[in-house]
């Protein structure tokens, strides 16, 4: 199935599909994709599992600064790197130190 590069592939419910490929590159997650996210009434709430050093968080929060962003990672070092990377963007970020692969 061929996709228009200017518009991301759409899910059956009409919302854009965003994904990471095996190399960690953002497929169809461009600024134009983020323009499809409605922030008129309520800022989007985003849960990032395995958030790492905050690359995805930075990309999304620069495009949608009002987003309520939860970063879940098992490594405090990754949260520290994300905090450095995001700087003032951290105001709407909630870092959670947890391992979603194992029960506590």
N, C-alpha and C positions, 0 to 999 in steps of 0.2 A: 504494500500500500504506500503510495507516494504522498508526502506531506508538503504543504506550502511552508517554506522557510520563514515567512513573515508571520505566520499564525501557527501556534503549536498544535499537535494532534489533540483532538477533543475526545473526552470520555462520552459514554452514552448519555450522561446527565447534562451534557453541554458545557461542563467545566474543562479547563485545559489540563492536559496530562503533562506533568513535569517529571523528569527522571534523571538519574545519573547512570552513565554507562559503566562498563567494567573498569575503565581507566580513570574513573572519578571525574570525568568531564560532564558538564551540564549539557544534556541533550534537549534541545527545544526550550531551554530555560534562558531566554534572552529578555532584555528589557521589555520588548513587545509582549512577551508571554506574561510578565508580571502586570502589565497594564490591564489584563483581563480580570485581575483580582479586585473585587469591589471592596473599597474601604470607606464608602460614603457613610454608612451607618455605624458599623462596629469594626474596629481594627481586627484583622485576621489573627487567630491564635495558631502558632506553629510549634510543633514538637519535632525536634531534630534528634533522632536516635543515633548514637555514635557520632556525636557532633565534631569530635576532633578539635583541630586548632581554629575552627570558626570560619573556614572559607565560604561555605554555603550561607552561614549566618550573615557574614559581611555583605555578600551579594544581595541577599534578600532585604536586609535592613537598610542598605543604601537606597534600594528601590522603594521600600515601604517602611519608612522610619517609625510609623505608628504601630507596627506589628508587635504583638505580645509573643515573644520568642522563648521557648524552653529548650535548653541544650542539655541533653542527657549523655554523659560519657562516664566510663569507669575510671578514667585517669585524671587525677588532679592536675597533672602536668599539662594535659590538653586544655583543661579549663583555664589554667594560667596563661597559656599561649593565646587562647581565644580572647581572654580579657585584654591582653596587650594589643592584639590585632584590632579589636572592636572599639577600644577606647570609649568615647562618649556614646557610641551606639549601645553600650551595655545597659543604659538606663531602662530599657524595656526587655532585658534578657534575664531569665531565671536559670542559672546553672544548677544542674542536679547531678550529684555524684552517685552513680548507681551502675550496676551491671545487669542489663536486661536479659542476659543469657542464663543467669543463675539465680535461684531463689536466695534471699538473704537469710 
